């Protein structure tokens, strides 16, 4: 008697048990459909104006009330952030502004700063038309918005340092408490640099305060939802992103004034 190994019978089960016929092929389980996104997940991707428009289109009173409540909460958070933030954009400066807008500005302690850490100031020297400089300028604008408690200023390179060669552009000089903390020369000249690399490096050298950046604001909003492990993971990611950056500064880079009240004379040993 011929045996059909594909039949689902007790006789075939016995044969399978003793290995006389191959085991029955199992049908893969049907994957469950993805869960529907939560309301807040959807609303998080909308701007305040889009939330307002959505509320006007909704006819369900309970849903309209939830959307309006969420919009008001978002609006209050943004207003609070704007009130707390001191900067939030890139400030163009001239050569004569350097001492006031960079060196002296880095000495100012933020209100409520018991540690008196001063202000992180990042001076960006650039030249239009150089691809790596233009690309980095975009990163600078993003970071200035992301870290509004740090001050970002920009100046055309050869207007800050006379005869600065294009090969040195872009240049970033980091100050805090009136001192140069780091210098980046020809950032991105060796290879295309990512935003995360520059962000990591500026955090590690103390220019950006991570507790007042996006992660810190999220902690303040979400409370205990963030565990201590996140601090370690974030620091580890930042260190990893910065390991291959061209952070070697020239042996002696300094901006000095021959007069106490003017930055008309700079001395940069490069």
Secondary structure, DSSP 8 states (H G I E B T S, - for coil): ----TTS--HHHHHHHHTTSS-----------------HHHHHHTS-HHHHHHHHHH---HHHHHHHHHHHHHHHHHHHHHHHH-S--SEEE--GGGHIIIIIIGGG---TT-TT-----EEEEEE-TT-HHHHHHHHHHHHHHHH-TTSEEEEEEHHHHSTT--GGG-SEEEEEETTEEEEEEESTTSSS---HHHHHHHHHHTTSS-GGGSHHHHHHHHHGGGS-THHHHHHHHHHHHHHTTS-----SB-----SBTTB-S----B-
